[in-house]
């Protein structure tokens, strides 16, 4: 070893001190590495105990000879060529490692700073964070060694940081969508309670009525049905989802009742928040639309007593004479409290419980005495509402008592019922027809149609029920006074189902008593069970009555399909 070094010095004096020809960073690295290497390991490998200076010197010589061998130049018996070039490459590698370590330290400091300021930054796993912290501590001592012992490359850190950033962005987007959905639900609920229009077109503020939504849905269904093969291949599932989604939107719209046969006035809508407040206070928050319909019928929202409830026993501030209340807010409180009592006495379970809701409405007009009286007679009917009015007027010596037509009047401003009532009309038209059972003479139906005197009014009755359900406005049922006109319309629209088939609730049933091919009578299908068709018919012995027939009854000419 010493002979080789002496010959190298003799031939080339410039390399007598090889350390002067190497980059300072490489020398520093080698010395630090020598200090860190355990002496025991060196003793095992060399078989003797050397000093740190000797060990460092030999490491320098080893680096020199290795560089000379790669460069192709000769030092004594050793080739030496391009040592500077190799040293430069080594130096650049060291610098690159140092830069990566500095970047890792900067990321760690940024993460710590973000935690202090309350910002949610990228989080590393505990073991990764510990290693990154250790890297920051060790880079001052021996930068090249840090990369070897860290176990976590800068590339991995960047990859994980990128993935975590993407996850954070996705989470943020999901939170934004959830918030938007929540706001949409609140908006829909507010719209439903306030009775405002169903949908607003963004940027235009235009509104769609109930009938408009129904027509739009039906057009969409027709368009999907025209796709035929696509629906058969799986489009029916999409169609079902489509109907459900629109049904939910329309359900909120129908619960708002802002667009029924007649719209709520701006004055009534202005009291929405007050109605909501007292409806919640008295335990009937879901009946806001029913209360709005009452106010619309009582006053249209005008005057100092918009609920017309001064004669209610819950009025303790003003005289019990008509219109004595002079505080609109107090009028609403008393009116809501009174109606809440009617709801409880009628046993109404929900706004969709129309039979009991009608009983509560009529009780609001007559006073609670009517509710108990009507329950003993099977509940509300228009006929017993008239009977009660006549009996009360006679007993008090008055010319009239209350409004026997109060329920139909209130229902002009209410399109409640089931979630899809009004949307598809089947259950709604049945509910409306059921509310007319017992009506005799049909004057309200034929006069509504426009006749000055009595006519055979079975078709007028069906048309009136269809109109109350929004089916005429939506184009699902025609307004007709002749049974034959109704048959022609349904057949011309390809919405005809022949007699002998099984109908569904809400269909329009046509009869041909003398089998001459011309319809003589019409009614509404209530249901079909056990091979029998149950109907509600106007002008059946000059009354609104329930009937039933065998499905294959020969006089059933056919059915008009309303959907």
Buried (B, 14 or more C-beta within 10 A) or exposed (E): EEEBBEEBBEEEEEBEEBBEEBBEBBBBBBBBBBEEBEEEEBEEEEEEEBEEEBBBBBBBBEBBBEBBBBBEBEBBEBBBBBBEEBBEEBBEEBEEBBEBBEEBBEBBEEBEEBEEEEEEBBBBEEEBBEBBBBBBEBBEEBBBBBBEEBEBEBEEBBEBBEEBEEEBEEEEEEEEEEEEEEEEEEEBEBBBBBBBBBBBEEEEEEBBBBBBBBBBBBEBBEEBEEEEEEBEEEBEEEBEEBBEEBBEBBBBBBBBBBBBBEBBBEBBBEBBEBBBBBBBEBEBBBBBBBBBBBBBBBBBBEBBBBBBBBBBEBBEEBEEEEBBBEEBBBBBBBBBBBBBBBBBBBBBEEBBBBBBBBBBBBBBBBBBEBBEBBBEEEBBBBBBBBBBBEEBBEEEEEEEBBBBBBBBBBBBBBBBBBBBBBBBBBBBBBBBBBBBBBBEEBEBBBBBBEBEEEBBBBBBBBBBBBBBBBBBBBEBBBBBBBBBBBBBBBEEEEBBBEBEEEBBBBBBBBBBEEEEEBBBBBBBBBBBEEEEBBBBBBBBEBBBBBEBBEBEEEBBBBBBBBB
